[in-house]
Amino acid sequence: KIPFATVTKFDEDGNITNITASNFDDLTGQLNKTIEEYGTNNMYVIKIKGDFSNITVRSVEKQEKPYKEFTDVAAVDQKVFNHTDQTGTLVAVYFPEYMNELNMHGWHLHFLSDDKTKGGHVLGFNGLKGSAQIDEIHEFNMILPTDDTFKTMNFTEDMSNKISSVE
């Protein structure tokens, strides 16, 4: 049971043979230029296999009912890990701005080390060298919960500031 997931059957539509990025902003700037060639109104998943001088990731503890808002979870149950000299895979997910009401627009990155012992939501990194595969996505399916809690939940609150605060 997972509260949220972005899942795709990865179908390589392109690649980038040599990526070097000094940090998170440098990489996302390069990825933005890459997807401009494909079209910025599509969704993308980009797998980047590389070596990182340093990478900082976060994960949160498993939650039990009654579930807390993620902003509260991140403030109390978030663990931050800083790893040096890591080889692994970044998974970069991109949603266009017009989908912002369904998913956070822009780039969202997760990391998994090659030995599968380190990973999480990427907060930042330094010194990436690697290569990437690009999957251009043209379909979006959403599966909603069927329980009574979801059926009566109030979704009218603007969550953009809360989401930005934990990203």
N, CA and C atoms as an extended XYZ file, in Angstrom:
501
Properties=species:S:1:pos:R:3:atomname:S:1:resname:S:1:resid:I:1 pbc="F F F"
N         0.850       -1.176        0.000 N   LYS     1
C         0.000        0.000        0.000 CA  LYS     1
C         0.889        1.229        0.000 C   LYS     1
N         0.665        2.072       -0.983 N   ILE     2
C         1.487        3.264       -1.150 CA  ILE     2
C         0.564        4.447       -1.422 C   ILE     2
N         0.828        5.608       -0.825 N   PRO     3
C        -0.101        6.727       -0.974 CA  PRO     3
C        -0.072        7.367       -2.354 C   PRO     3
N         1.054        7.254       -3.055 N   PHE     4
C         1.177        7.940       -4.327 CA  PHE     4
C         2.325        7.318       -5.100 C   PHE     4
N         2.143        7.150       -6.384 N   ALA     5
C         3.229        6.636       -7.216 CA  ALA     5
C         3.050        7.131       -8.641 C   ALA     5
N         4.159        7.369       -9.298 N   THR     6
C         4.174        7.627      -10.732 CA  THR     6
C         4.867        6.418      -11.338 C   THR     6
N         4.137        5.672      -12.145 N   VAL     7
C         4.625        4.405      -12.670 CA  VAL     7
C         4.516        4.421      -14.185 C   VAL     7
N         5.515        3.891      -14.860 N   THR     8
C         5.458        3.769      -16.309 CA  THR     8
C         6.232        2.537      -16.736 C   THR     8
N         5.834        1.997      -17.866 N   LYS     9
C         6.643        0.962      -18.511 CA  LYS     9
C         7.658        1.730      -19.352 C   LYS     9
N         8.895        1.725      -18.928 N   PHE    10
C         9.914        2.559      -19.558 CA  PHE    10
C        10.179        2.083      -20.980 C   PHE    10
N        10.005        2.996      -21.912 N   ASP    11
C        10.209        2.738      -23.338 CA  ASP    11
C        11.182        3.797      -23.842 C   ASP    11
N        12.414        3.415      -24.106 N   GLU    12
C        13.438        4.389      -24.475 CA  GLU    12
C        13.122        5.060      -25.805 C   GLU    12
N        12.951        6.375      -25.745 N   ASP    13
C        12.681        7.170      -26.942 CA  ASP    13
C        13.890        8.003      -27.361 C   ASP    13
N        14.899        8.050      -26.534 N   GLY    14
C        16.098        8.812      -26.845 CA  GLY    14
C        17.123        8.610      -25.761 C   GLY    14
N        18.311        9.178      -25.981 N   ASN    15
C        19.356        9.067      -24.969 CA  ASN    15
C        20.292       10.260      -25.020 C   ASN    15
N        21.010       10.412      -23.946 N   ILE    16
C        22.052       11.424      -23.833 CA  ILE    16
C        23.303       10.665      -23.409 C   ILE    16
N        24.310       10.667      -24.266 N   THR    17
C        25.470        9.808      -24.004 CA  THR    17
C        26.410       10.357      -22.939 C   THR    17
N        26.588       11.660      -22.880 N   ASN    18
C        27.515       12.229      -21.893 CA  ASN    18
C        26.836       13.369      -21.155 C   ASN    18
N        26.554       13.138      -19.883 N   ILE    19
C        26.006       14.193      -19.039 CA  ILE    19
C        27.042       14.513      -17.977 C   ILE    19
N        27.343       15.781      -17.840 N   THR    20
C        28.113       16.249      -16.699 CA  THR    20
C        27.326       17.416      -16.123 C   THR    20
N        27.069       17.362      -14.843 N   ALA    21
C        26.319       18.424      -14.175 CA  ALA    21
C        26.984       18.721      -12.842 C   ALA    21
N        27.136       19.990      -12.562 N   SER    22
C        27.788       20.376      -11.313 CA  SER    22
C        26.856       20.235      -10.117 C   SER    22
N        25.517       20.404      -10.374 N   ASN    23
C        24.562       20.320       -9.273 CA  ASN    23
C        23.148       20.104       -9.824 C   ASN    23
N        22.177       20.099       -8.941 N   PHE    24
C        20.774       19.848       -9.275 CA  PHE    24
C        20.262       20.837      -10.321 C   PHE    24
N        20.487       22.141      -10.091 N   ASP    25
C        19.989       23.157      -11.012 CA  ASP    25
C        20.643       23.040      -12.388 C   ASP    25
N        21.921       22.721      -12.418 N   ASP    26
C        22.616       22.530      -13.684 CA  ASP    26
C        21.979       21.365      -14.454 C   ASP    26
N        21.735       20.255      -13.767 N   LEU    27
C        21.132       19.101      -14.428 CA  LEU    27
C        19.727       19.410      -14.935 C   LEU    27
N        18.870       19.989      -14.098 N   THR    28
C        17.491       20.243      -14.540 CA  THR    28
C        17.470       21.261      -15.678 C   THR    28
N        18.405       22.196      -15.690 N   GLY    29
C        18.523       23.119      -16.827 CA  GLY    29
C        18.846       22.381      -18.111 C   GLY    29
N        19.769       21.422      -18.030 N   GLN    30
C        20.109       20.612      -19.206 CA  GLN    30
C        18.918       19.748      -19.637 C   GLN    30
N        18.207       19.167      -18.658 N   LEU    31
C        17.048       18.336      -18.991 CA  LEU    31
C        15.947       19.175      -19.630 C   LEU    31
N        15.762       20.410      -19.159 N   ASN    32
C        14.774       21.296      -19.772 CA  ASN    32
C        15.098       21.547      -21.242 C   ASN    32
N        16.366       21.782      -21.545 N   LYS    33
C        16.771       21.992      -22.947 CA  LYS    33
C        16.531       20.735      -23.772 C   LYS    33
N        16.785       19.587      -23.185 N   THR    34
C        16.578       18.325      -23.898 CA  THR    34
C        15.108       18.127      -24.241 C   THR    34
N        14.215       18.343      -23.278 N   ILE    35
C        12.803       18.084      -23.572 CA  ILE    35
C        12.180       19.162      -24.449 C   ILE    35
N        12.805       20.330      -24.549 N   GLU    36
C        12.326       21.330      -25.503 CA  GLU    36
C        12.373       20.772      -26.918 C   GLU    36
N        13.344       19.916      -27.196 N   GLU    37
C        13.458       19.281      -28.516 CA  GLU    37
C        12.308       18.303      -28.756 C   GLU    37
N        11.806       17.678      -27.705 N   TYR    38
C        10.729       16.695      -27.814 CA  TYR    38
C         9.348       17.347      -27.710 C   TYR    38
N         9.235       18.393      -26.921 N   GLY    39
C         7.962       19.062      -26.678 CA  GLY    39
C         7.681       19.142      -25.195 C   GLY    39
N         7.531       20.341      -24.671 N   THR    40
C         7.408       20.526      -23.229 CA  THR    40
C         6.020       20.225      -22.688 C   THR    40
N         5.075       19.886      -23.548 N   ASN    41
C         3.727       19.569      -23.067 CA  ASN    41
C         3.526       18.083      -22.811 C   ASN    41
N         4.557       17.287      -23.003 N   ASN    42
C         4.480       15.861      -22.698 CA  ASN    42
C         5.051       15.598      -21.315 C   ASN    42
N         4.821       14.403      -20.810 N   MET    43
C         5.435       13.947      -19.568 CA  MET    43
C         6.685       13.159      -19.960 C   MET    43
N         7.664       13.117      -19.055 N   TYR    44
C         8.910       12.403      -19.322 CA  TYR    44
C         9.394       11.690      -18.072 C   TYR    44
N        10.040       10.560      -18.310 N   VAL    45
C        10.845        9.911      -17.285 CA  VAL    45
C        12.226        9.754      -17.900 C   VAL    45
N        13.235       10.209      -17.181 N   ILE    46
C        14.608       10.105      -17.659 CA  ILE    46
C        15.412        9.340      -16.610 C   ILE    46
N        16.016        8.240      -17.050 N   LYS    47
C        16.890        7.445      -16.173 CA  LYS    47
C        18.321        7.866      -16.435 C   LYS    47
N        18.989        8.308      -15.390 N   ILE    48
C        20.364        8.775      -15.510 CA  ILE    48
C        21.252        7.858      -14.692 C   ILE    48
N        22.112        7.147      -15.367 N   LYS    49
C        23.078        6.258      -14.725 CA  LYS    49
C        24.370        7.037      -14.600 C   LYS    49
N        24.877        7.169      -13.362 N   GLY    50
C        26.065        7.986      -13.243 CA  GLY    50
C        26.818        7.849      -11.943 C   GLY    50
N        27.882        8.615      -11.883 N   ASP    51
C        28.735        8.718      -10.700 CA  ASP    51
C        28.520       10.101      -10.102 C   ASP    51
N        28.350       10.144       -8.783 N   PHE    52
C        28.087       11.384       -8.058 CA  PHE    52
C        29.187       11.614       -7.037 C   PHE    52
N        29.757       12.806       -7.043 N   SER    53
C        30.739       13.154       -6.009 CA  SER    53
C        30.064       13.177       -4.649 C   SER    53
N        28.847       13.719       -4.624 N   ASN    54
C        28.092       13.847       -3.388 CA  ASN    54
C        26.614       13.905       -3.749 C   ASN    54
N        25.759       13.226       -2.980 N   ILE    55
C        24.322       13.302       -3.214 CA  ILE    55
C        23.601       13.279       -1.864 C   ILE    55
N        22.590       14.135       -1.744 N   THR    56
C        21.800       14.226       -0.517 CA  THR    56
C        20.367       13.825       -0.848 C   THR    56
N        19.850       12.854       -0.090 N   VAL    57
C        18.499       12.341       -0.323 CA  VAL    57
C        17.729       12.322        0.990 C   VAL    57
N        16.430       12.205        0.864 N   ARG    58
C        15.598       12.099        2.061 CA  ARG    58
C        14.609       10.965        1.885 C   ARG    58
N        14.186       10.445        3.005 N   SER    59
C        13.075        9.501        3.039 CA  SER    59
C        12.330        9.741        4.341 C   SER    59
N        11.131        9.242        4.396 N   VAL    60
C        10.318        9.430        5.600 CA  VAL    60
C         9.933        8.068        6.156 C   VAL    60
N         9.618        8.056        7.442 N   GLU    61
C         9.207        6.827        8.107 CA  GLU    61
C         7.835        6.376        7.611 C   GLU    61
N         7.607        5.085        7.681 N   LYS    62
C         6.293        4.527        7.377 CA  LYS    62
C         5.251        5.175        8.292 C   LYS    62
N         4.090        5.457        7.760 N   GLN    63
C         3.025        6.106        8.521 CA  GLN    63
C         1.906        5.108        8.833 C   GLN    63
N         1.250        5.343        9.925 N   GLU    64
C         0.091        4.551       10.337 CA  GLU    64
C        -1.110        5.483       10.478 C   GLU    64
N        -2.312        4.933       10.386 N   LYS    65
C        -3.519        5.741       10.590 CA  LYS    65
C        -3.571        6.243       12.021 C   LYS    65
N        -4.038        7.422       12.259 N   PRO    66
C        -4.494        8.410       11.284 CA  PRO    66
C        -3.283        9.075       10.620 C   PRO    66
N        -3.265        9.130        9.303 N   TYR    67
C        -2.132        9.653        8.558 CA  TYR    67
C        -2.006       11.157        8.741 C   TYR    67
N        -0.765       11.606        8.885 N   LYS    68
C        -0.488       13.037        9.019 CA  LYS    68
C        -0.293       13.640        7.624 C   LYS    68
N        -0.462       14.955        7.526 N   GLU    69
C        -0.122       15.644        6.287 CA  GLU    69
C         1.375       15.508        6.075 C   GLU    69
N         1.782       15.473        4.802 N   PHE    70
C         3.187       15.265        4.502 CA  PHE    70
C         4.068       16.379        5.066 C   PHE    70
N         3.564       17.598        5.118 N   THR    71
C         4.365       18.680        5.699 CA  THR    71
C         4.695       18.381        7.156 C   THR    71
N         3.752       17.788        7.883 N   ASP    72
C         3.996       17.409        9.279 CA  ASP    72
C         4.943       16.221        9.357 C   ASP    72
N         4.784       15.267        8.459 N   VAL    73
C         5.649       14.088        8.419 CA  VAL    73
C         7.088       14.515        8.123 C   VAL    73
N         7.243       15.386        7.128 N   ALA    74
C         8.585       15.830        6.743 CA  ALA    74
C         9.268       16.573        7.883 C   ALA    74
N         8.496       17.311        8.669 N   ALA    75
C         9.074       18.070        9.781 CA  ALA    75
C         9.543       17.166       10.915 C   ALA    75
N         8.898       16.007       11.090 N   VAL    76
C         9.181       15.154       12.248 CA  VAL    76
C         9.864       13.837       11.864 C   VAL    76
N         9.369       13.193       10.824 N   ASP    77
C         9.799       11.830       10.493 CA  ASP    77
C        10.742       11.738        9.298 C   ASP    77
N        11.202       12.851        8.794 N   GLN    78
C        12.090       12.845        7.634 CA  GLN    78
C        13.522       12.540        8.059 C   GLN    78
N        14.171       11.676        7.314 N   LYS    79
C        15.587       11.384        7.520 CA  LYS    79
C        16.340       11.884        6.290 C   LYS    79
N        17.429       12.613        6.511 N   VAL    80
C        18.253       13.136        5.428 CA  VAL    80
C        19.584       12.406        5.448 C   VAL    80
N        20.019       11.965        4.276 N   PHE    81
C        21.260       11.200        4.151 CA  PHE    81
C        22.162       11.881        3.134 C   PHE    81
N        23.422       12.020        3.477 N   ASN    82
C        24.413       12.595        2.581 CA  ASN    82
C        25.418       11.497        2.237 C   ASN    82
N        25.565       11.216        0.955 N   HIS    83
C        26.454       10.139        0.511 CA  HIS    83
C        27.517       10.706       -0.426 C   HIS    83
N        28.751       10.248       -0.269 N   THR    84
C        29.834       10.676       -1.152 CA  THR    84
C        30.265        9.518       -2.038 C   THR    84
N        30.809        9.877       -3.198 N   ASP    85
C        31.350        8.915       -4.162 CA  ASP    85
C        30.379        7.758       -4.411 C   ASP    85
N        29.220        8.085       -4.961 N   GLN    86
C        28.179        7.087       -5.210 CA  GLN    86
C        27.973        6.862       -6.701 C   GLN    86
N        27.767        5.618       -7.056 N   THR    87
C        27.354        5.248       -8.406 CA  THR    87
C        25.941        4.724       -8.297 C   THR    87
N        25.069        5.214       -9.173 N   GLY    88
C        23.689        4.780       -9.098 CA  GLY    88
C        22.846        5.369      -10.203 C   GLY    88
N        21.542        5.316       -9.994 N   THR    89
C        20.581        5.761      -10.992 CA  THR    89
C        19.689        6.843      -10.413 C   THR    89
N        19.591        7.947      -11.146 N   LEU    90
C        18.602        8.977      -10.861 CA  LEU    90
C        17.412        8.701      -11.757 C   LEU    90
N        16.227        8.778      -11.206 N   VAL    91
C        15.009        8.717      -12.004 CA  VAL    91
C        14.379       10.099      -11.913 C   VAL    91
N        14.345       10.787      -13.057 N   ALA    92
C        13.811       12.145      -13.124 CA  ALA    92
C        12.456       12.095      -13.814 C   ALA    92
N        11.425       12.552      -13.107 N   VAL    93
C        10.061       12.549      -13.643 CA  VAL    93
C         9.668       13.998      -13.908 C   VAL    93
N         9.111       14.250      -15.093 N   TYR    94
C         8.702       15.605      -15.487 CA  TYR    94
C         7.224       15.626      -15.826 C   TYR    94
N         6.515       16.572      -15.210 N   PHE    95
C         5.127       16.855      -15.568 CA  PHE    95
C         5.048       18.302      -16.045 C   PHE    95
N         4.334       18.562      -17.156 N   PRO    96
C         4.206       19.938      -17.649 CA  PRO    96
C         3.343       20.785      -16.720 C   PRO    96
N         3.499       22.082      -16.835 N   GLU    97
C         2.823       23.004      -15.921 CA  GLU    97
C         1.307       22.883      -15.968 C   GLU    97
N         0.728       22.597      -17.127 N   TYR    98
C        -0.729       22.525      -17.206 CA  TYR    98
C        -1.302       21.355      -16.396 C   TYR    98
N        -0.457       20.430      -15.957 N   MET    99
C        -0.909       19.295      -15.142 CA  MET    99
C        -0.715       19.554      -13.648 C   MET    99
N        -0.404       20.784      -13.278 N   ASN   100
C        -0.070       21.112      -11.905 CA  ASN   100
C        -1.166       20.770      -10.902 C   ASN   100
N        -2.406       20.741      -11.315 N   GLU   101
C        -3.484       20.384      -10.397 CA  GLU   101
C        -3.534       18.868      -10.137 C   GLU   101
N        -2.898       18.087      -11.006 N   LEU   102
C        -2.886       16.629      -10.857 CA  LEU   102
C        -1.576       16.112      -10.265 C   LEU   102
N        -0.505       16.822      -10.526 N   ASN   103
C         0.813       16.420      -10.060 CA  ASN   103
C         1.686       17.662      -10.021 C   ASN   103
N         2.713       17.641       -9.208 N   MET   104
C         3.621       18.776       -9.154 CA  MET   104
C         4.319       18.916      -10.503 C   MET   104
N         4.265       20.106      -11.086 N   HIS   105
C         4.902       20.285      -12.388 CA  HIS   105
C         6.411       20.438      -12.229 C   HIS   105
N         7.108       20.223      -13.314 N   GLY   106
C         8.557       20.318      -13.322 CA  GLY   106
C         9.199       18.973      -13.008 C   GLY   106
N        10.430       19.027      -12.535 N   TRP   107
C        11.223       17.822      -12.297 CA  TRP   107
C        11.138       17.353      -10.852 C   TRP   107
N        11.075       16.037      -10.697 N   HIS   108
C        11.074       15.377       -9.395 CA  HIS   108
C        12.072       14.225       -9.522 C   HIS   108
N        13.094       14.184       -8.673 N   LEU   109
C        14.170       13.206       -8.825 CA  LEU   109
C        14.288       12.283       -7.621 C   LEU   109
N        14.504       11.003       -7.919 N   HIS   110
C        14.823       10.008       -6.897 CA  HIS   110
C        16.118        9.313       -7.294 C   HIS   110
N        16.827        8.813       -6.281 N   PHE   111
C        18.111        8.153       -6.484 CA  PHE   111
C        18.090        6.766       -5.875 C   PHE   111
N        18.764        5.825       -6.532 N   LEU   112
C        19.011        4.495       -5.975 CA  LEU   112
C        20.434        4.102       -6.319 C   LEU   112
N        21.214        3.777       -5.285 N   SER   113
C        22.608        3.367       -5.507 CA  SER   113
C        22.639        2.013       -6.202 C   SER   113
N        23.739        1.749       -6.894 N   ASP   114
C        23.879        0.474       -7.611 CA  ASP   114
C        23.735       -0.732       -6.691 C   ASP   114
N        24.215       -0.611       -5.453 N   ASP   115
C        24.108       -1.743       -4.528 CA  ASP   115
C        22.748       -1.779       -3.814 C   ASP   115
N        21.863       -0.837       -4.167 N   LYS   116
C        20.485       -0.771       -3.656 CA  LYS   116
C        20.394       -0.616       -2.132 C   LYS   116
N        21.423       -0.013       -1.532 N   THR   117
C        21.392        0.213       -0.086 CA  THR   117
C        21.140        1.673        0.276 C   THR   117
N        21.196        2.568       -0.720 N   LYS   118
C        21.018        3.999       -0.476 CA  LYS   118
C        20.056        4.560       -1.509 C   LYS   118
N        19.191        5.458       -1.057 N   GLY   119
C        18.298        6.086       -2.013 CA  GLY   119
C        17.293        6.989       -1.353 C   GLY   119
N        16.500        7.634       -2.190 N   GLY   120
C        15.442        8.497       -1.711 CA  GLY   120
C        15.207        9.662       -2.640 C   GLY   120
N        14.373       10.570       -2.177 N   HIS   121
C        14.065       11.801       -2.912 CA  HIS   121
C        15.311       12.682       -2.909 C   HIS   121
N        15.717       13.156       -4.077 N   VAL   122
C        16.958       13.926       -4.193 CA  VAL   122
C        16.728       15.367       -3.732 C   VAL   122
N        17.515       15.779       -2.742 N   LEU   123
C        17.494       17.161       -2.274 CA  LEU   123
C        18.581       17.978       -2.957 C   LEU   123
N        19.662       17.324       -3.345 N   GLY   124
C        20.746       18.018       -4.031 CA  GLY   124
C        21.891       17.065       -4.300 C   GLY   124
N        22.798       17.497       -5.152 N   PHE   125
C        23.993       16.701       -5.430 CA  PHE   125
C        25.063       17.615       -6.008 C   PHE   125
N        26.278       17.090       -6.059 N   ASN   126
C        27.412       17.752       -6.702 CA  ASN   126
C        28.126       16.732       -7.559 C   ASN   126
N        28.617       17.186       -8.702 N   GLY   127
C        29.509       16.385       -9.521 CA  GLY   127
C        28.917       15.118      -10.106 C   GLY   127
N        28.047       15.252      -11.090 N   LEU   128
C        27.475       14.094      -11.787 CA  LEU   128
C        28.158       13.910      -13.133 C   LEU   128
N        28.519       12.666      -13.430 N   LYS   129
C        28.993       12.265      -14.761 CA  LYS   129
C        28.263       10.989      -15.109 C   LYS   129
N        27.604       10.962      -16.287 N   GLY   130
C        26.881        9.759      -16.650 CA  GLY   130
C        26.226        9.829      -18.009 C   GLY   130
N        25.212        9.001      -18.178 N   SER   131
C        24.445        8.950      -19.419 CA  SER   131
C        22.978        8.718      -19.068 C   SER   131
N        22.097        9.003      -20.036 N   ALA   132
C        20.670        8.947      -19.729 CA  ALA   132
C        19.870        8.320      -20.851 C   ALA   132
N        18.733        7.761      -20.462 N   GLN   133
C        17.722        7.266      -21.391 CA  GLN   133
C        16.456        8.076      -21.141 C   GLN   133
N        15.764        8.435      -22.222 N   ILE   134
C        14.583        9.287      -22.143 CA  ILE   134
C        13.353        8.495      -22.573 C   ILE   134
N        12.288        8.602      -21.784 N   ASP   135
C        10.991        8.021      -22.138 CA  ASP   135
C         9.978        9.159      -22.222 C   ASP   135
N         9.466        9.399      -23.412 N   GLU   136
C         8.434       10.412      -23.635 CA  GLU   136
C         7.076        9.744      -23.426 C   GLU   136
N         6.250       10.330      -22.570 N   ILE   137
C         4.994        9.691      -22.176 CA  ILE   137
C         3.814       10.498      -22.699 C   ILE   137
N         2.867        9.793      -23.312 N   HIS   138
C         1.708       10.446      -23.937 CA  HIS   138
C         0.385       10.015      -23.330 C   HIS   138
N         0.433        9.296      -22.231 N   GLU   139
C        -0.805        8.787      -21.637 CA  GLU   139
C        -0.729        8.938      -20.128 C   GLU   139
N        -1.876        9.237      -19.530 N   PHE   140
C        -1.934        9.434      -18.087 CA  PHE   140
C        -3.189        8.756      -17.568 C   PHE   140
N        -3.038        7.807      -16.673 N   ASN   141
C        -4.170        7.134      -16.030 CA  ASN   141
C        -4.079        7.383      -14.534 C   ASN   141
N        -5.209        7.708      -13.933 N   MET   142
C        -5.231        7.950      -12.495 CA  MET   142
C        -6.196        6.973      -11.846 C   MET   142
N        -5.725        6.314      -10.813 N   ILE   143
C        -6.560        5.386      -10.059 CA  ILE   143
C        -6.818        6.026       -8.695 C   ILE   143
N        -8.083        6.215       -8.367 N   LEU   144
C        -8.462        6.854       -7.116 CA  LEU   144
C        -8.859        5.813       -6.079 C   LEU   144
N        -8.665        6.121       -4.800 N   PRO   145
C        -9.081        5.198       -3.735 CA  PRO   145
C       -10.601        5.012       -3.746 C   PRO   145
N       -11.041        3.905       -3.204 N   THR   146
C       -12.481        3.623       -3.153 CA  THR   146
C       -13.030        3.632       -1.736 C   THR   146
N       -12.192        3.953       -0.744 N   ASP   147
C       -12.653        3.912        0.645 CA  ASP   147
C       -13.461        5.161        1.011 C   ASP   147
N       -14.212        5.058        2.095 N   ASP   148
C       -15.079        6.147        2.536 CA  ASP   148
C       -14.297        7.405        2.931 C   ASP   148
N       -13.092        7.244        3.462 N   THR   149
C       -12.286        8.408        3.840 CA  THR   149
C       -12.038        9.291        2.624 C   THR   149
N       -11.645        8.682        1.524 N   PHE   150
C       -11.391        9.450        0.304 CA  PHE   150
C       -12.678       10.095       -0.214 C   PHE   150
N       -13.768        9.363       -0.159 N   LYS   151
C       -15.033        9.859       -0.707 CA  LYS   151
C       -15.508       11.139       -0.021 C   LYS   151
N       -15.108       11.346        1.221 N   THR   152
C       -15.587       12.517        1.963 CA  THR   152
C       -14.486       13.546        2.240 C   THR   152
N       -13.294       13.328        1.725 N   MET   153
C       -12.183       14.222        1.987 CA  MET   153
C       -12.376       15.568        1.279 C   MET   153
N       -11.980       16.653        1.942 N   ASN   154
C       -12.083       17.991        1.378 CA  ASN   154
C       -10.777       18.325        0.653 C   ASN   154
N       -10.862       18.558       -0.650 N   PHE   155
C        -9.677       18.863       -1.450 CA  PHE   155
C        -9.659       20.312       -1.930 C   PHE   155
N       -10.375       21.206       -1.267 N   THR   156
C       -10.457       22.576       -1.743 CA  THR   156
C        -9.277       23.445       -1.307 C   THR   156
N        -8.490       23.003       -0.324 N   GLU   157
C        -7.351       23.796        0.144 CA  GLU   157
C        -6.269       23.854       -0.934 C   GLU   157
N        -5.725       25.034       -1.153 N   ASP   158
C        -4.593       25.207       -2.066 CA  ASP   158
C        -3.340       24.674       -1.356 C   ASP   158
N        -2.794       23.581       -1.869 N   MET   159
C        -1.659       22.922       -1.221 CA  MET   159
C        -0.308       23.341       -1.805 C   MET   159
N        -0.287       24.263       -2.766 N   SER   160
C         0.956       24.580       -3.472 CA  SER   160
C         2.059       25.078       -2.532 C   SER   160
N         1.740       25.910       -1.561 N   ASN   161
C         2.773       26.392       -0.634 CA  ASN   161
C         3.297       25.273        0.247 C   ASN   161
N         2.409       24.381        0.689 N   LYS   162
C         2.852       23.258        1.516 CA  LYS   162
C         3.751       22.316        0.710 C   LYS   162
N         3.364       22.062       -0.534 N   ILE   163
C         4.170       21.182       -1.379 CA  ILE   163
C         5.543       21.805       -1.627 C   ILE   163
N         5.560       23.083       -1.939 N   SER   164
C         6.843       23.765       -2.178 CA  SER   164
C         7.745       23.722       -0.948 C   SER   164
N         7.154       23.800        0.237 N   SER   165
C         7.948       23.827        1.461 CA  SER   165
C         8.679       22.515        1.727 C   SER   165
N         8.164       21.399        1.218 N   VAL   166
C         8.821       20.115        1.451 CA  VAL   166
C         9.639       19.649        0.250 C   VAL   166
N         9.491       20.297       -0.869 N   GLU   167
C        10.282       19.939       -2.037 CA  GLU   167
C        11.640       20.592       -1.939 C   GLU   167
